[in-house]
Every structure is written in C-alpha cells, then in structure tokens.
Amino acid sequence: MMAHGNTPPTGVARVTETILAACAITVMALLLLRQAGAPLLYDEVFHYGRIEKILQGTVTVRDFGVMFPGYHLVVAALLKLTGLGSVAAARVISLLLSLMSCVAAYGIARTIDRSTALLRTLQFALFPILLPFFPLLYTDPLSLAFLLFALLAALRSRPFLLAIFFLLAVFVRQNNVLWAPFLFALLLPEAPAWSVVLRRPKAMLRIAWPLLPPVIVFLLFVAWTGRASLNPDLALAHPFPAFLSGNIFFTLFLFTLLFLPLVAARARVTVRLLRRPSTWLLLVALFTVFSIFFAVDHPANSEVGRLRDTILLAADAGGLPGFFFWLAGAIAVLTMMATPLARRSFLWIYPLSLLYLGGSWLIDPRYAIVPLVLFLLLRKPSSWRMDILQLGYNILLLLWVFW
C-alpha cells in the first residue's frame, strides 16, 4: 500500500482498514436484511408491475415510465432465466446488479490512486443516499454501474468497452447521455496535444466514435417523438428541454451534509477563499439565483411527513430555514473550490452536473447520486485520517437513518 498524507505505519493502517471493511460489510448486510422483507416501496410498485408485464408479454410503451426500459428488460430476462418471478427474487437480482457498481468504483479508485482505492470504494459502497437503493427495484444503481464501467473504460483507454457500457447506461436512463462530453474529454490526449486534435474533425471522430451510437439514438428519439420521456403520458411532468434549479440546490445541501468531514478538513482553505472579492461575488450570485429561481412546486414534492419534502418546503418558504439551506449550499460550493480533483479533465463533472440536475422537475436525492459519487471517486486524495473519518461518518449516518 502506498502511503499518503498522515498515514500511520503500514501495519496499523492495514489493520484499521480491515476492521472498517468488516464493519462496512456488516452494516451493508444488516441494511439489506432489514429491507429484504419490506413491502414494495414508492416507485418499486411501478417498476415491479412493468417487469411482470414483460414476463407476461403484455407490456406497452404506456406501461413504462420516463426512462428507457433497460433495467426492466434485464431483470425480467434474469427472472425468466432462473424460473423465478417473486418480488424477493427480483430484489435479489437487483441487488446483485447493483453490487457491480462497487467493482467499477474500485477500478476507478485504483486507477486514480492505489493507496486510497479500498477506502474510497468503502465510502462509495456505504454512501448514505446510494446503499439503500441496492436491494430495491429502482433503475438508479444499475444505471450508475454501467456509467462507472464506461468511465473506467475511458480512463483505461478501452474504446470498445466504453461503447458497450455507455450504450447500456443510456438504455437504462437516457439522461446519462449528458456525460458524453466528460467521457470524450477523458479520451483526449494530454494538453497541449488535445488542441491539435480538436482542429482535426477526422481525429475527433476516431476518438469520439464509442460515444456516438447512444447520442445519435437519443437525438433520433427526441426528434421523432418531440420528448425525452419514453412514456408520452408522463412527458408533461418531465419537461424537455428544461433547466430548473431545485435539484442543483438540493444536491449542494446534500453535499455539505454527506461530506461533513471533508468540509471540516478543508475549512482553512475555505476561509482563505473568502478573502477574495470574486468569492463574495459568487456567493451573492448564488444567493440571488436561489432567491429568484428556487421553487418546490412538483406535485410529488408535497408529501406530509416525508423528510425530503419537509426540508424542501421549509427552504422554499424562506426565512431562517431558507437561509440555512442556502448557507449549506454555499459551504458546498466553497468546499468544492477548495478540493482539487485528481485530474484537470475531471473538472467537466461540474458544468455537466448542472445540466444533469437541471433537467429534472421533481426534486429527489436519487438525482444527486451520480454527481456526488463522481466527486467522491475523482477528488484528489487528501489524508488517510480524513478518509477514515469519512467512512466512519457514512456508517453513523446509515445507522442513524435506518435504526
């Protein structure tokens, strides 16, 4: 194991990481067992209904949801292959598919920095807004797994694998097509050679070809139907094109909540940033945009007693709750500014995250998973102690939420 900042002796580090890995596996097992016998939750009802109709051969386009049917077809195919069809069996299959994302996350973390790969993967596996979806019938974990495998293929310059996994990622959730520029940036040579490539269309085409099939398919679908939603009846609830600020500010709020150890570790750098006039201009602009454009008006964001909607509606009402919600977002922005990413090309995740989040009217933590996971995996390694604290903090959050 390579050493990084504030690392104790190798033996102590390995023992500590082994103990935390055992704790992580235990927490994962307890959470998964707790959810195994639960009734269908929220959108699981719709997803399982679609899977059943595929198995029965009675499914139509209007039976599906907003997203392409990749997840439902995969789960239905595996259920048919095994001769099973129960909710429990579908959840086990969904769990196994979800766990593939941990393999991809480890590959990415190891490619970027071998010394932190295990800790970074454990942080990913115990990410509080991701792990609860692993055993559930939701499209998000499988979508994330395919996207991470595409990212890994791009980092390791494997164009054929990139083409396959990116196509699969878009076939599960078509908004993954927005990450094409990021993957393309990873395929470009290091500066200054990339500027030469961009002036040569044929050279660009030779590099970008793995990304073109899903992009072309998506554009043809939009041109043919006039919408991005697969189900025409749901198109109004998911307008396209659209750019809304709700999920952007909620993701910033979640960033501060979920990366609190990192926020504390980067506090000194953050304070130094506040000495710059440009930083205050950015914060004023952020507050202005929040005050004018932040709105919680999707019908599904008004559930009484649901923590997500309680927080959002309080923030939308303004006053002190609104200020603290914005303040959490401001701290997130400052922390990101104070936290370098491992490579310059990784900076693409920031503007593309804005587009990715801005396209959804419904505000939900699920939509924050991909941007926050990319930050988790692609940030530059800091100190061993901070990584240990982050992992322990993830465990505490999971125990607090579910027990």
GIGI-V919803 format. One record per backbone hydrogen bond with DSSP energy under -0.5 kcal/mol. NH is the residue of the N-H (numbers start at 1). CO is the residue of the C=O. Records with the same first field share a line. If there is no record, write none. Layout:
NH->CO  CO
This chain:
5->382
7->4
13->9
14->10
15->11
16->12
17->13
18->14
19->15
20->16
21->17
22->18
23->19
24->20
25->21
26->22
27->23
28->24
29->25
30->26
31->27
32->28
33->29
34->30
35->31
36->32
37->33
38->35
44->41
45->42
47->43
48->44
49->45
50->46
51->47
52->48
53->49
54->50
55->51
56->52
57->53  54
58->53
59->53
63->60
64->60  61
70->171
73->69
74->70
75->71
76->72
77->73
78->74
79->75
80->76
81->77
82->78
83->79
84->79
90->86
91->87
92->88
93->89
94->90
95->91
96->92
97->93
98->94
99->95
100->96  97
101->98
102->99
103->99
104->100
105->101
106->102
107->103
108->104
109->105
110->106
111->107
112->108
113->109
116->113
117->114
120->116
121->117
122->118
123->119
124->120
125->121
126->122
127->124
130->127
131->127
133->130
134->131
136->133
138->136
143->139
144->140
145->141
146->142
147->143
148->144
149->145
150->146
151->147
152->148
153->149
154->150
155->151
156->152
157->154
158->153
159->157
162->158
163->159
164->160
165->161
166->162
167->163
168->164
169->165
170->166
171->167
172->168
173->169
176->173
177->174
178->175
179->176
180->177
183->179
184->180
185->181
186->182
187->183
188->184
193->190
195->192
196->192  193
197->193
198->194
199->195  196
200->197
201->199
204->200
205->201
206->202
207->203
208->204
209->205
211->208
212->208  209
213->209
215->211
216->212
217->213
218->214
219->215
220->216
221->217
222->218
223->219
224->220
225->221
226->222
230->66
231->65
232->230
234->231
235->232
238->234  235
244->358
249->245
250->246
251->247
252->248
253->249
254->250
255->251
256->252
257->253
258->254
259->255
260->257
263->259
264->260
265->261
266->262
267->264
270->266
271->267
272->268
273->269
274->270
275->272
276->273
279->276
280->276
281->277
282->278
283->279
284->280
285->281
286->282
287->283
288->284
289->285
290->286
291->287
292->288
293->289
294->289  290
297->295
301->298
302->299
306->303
307->305
310->306
311->307
312->308
313->309
314->310
315->311
316->312
317->313
318->314  315
322->318
323->319
324->320
325->321
326->322
327->323
328->324
329->325
330->326
331->327
332->328
333->329
334->330
335->331
336->332
337->333
338->334
339->335  336
340->338
342->378
346->343
347->344
348->345
349->346
350->347
351->347
352->348
353->349
354->350
355->351
356->352
357->353
358->354
359->355
360->357
364->362
367->364
368->365
369->365  366
372->368
373->369
374->370
375->371
376->372
377->373
378->374
379->375
380->340
384->5
387->383
388->384
389->385
390->386
391->387
392->388
393->389
394->390
395->391
396->392
397->393
398->394
399->395
400->396
401->397
402->398
403->399
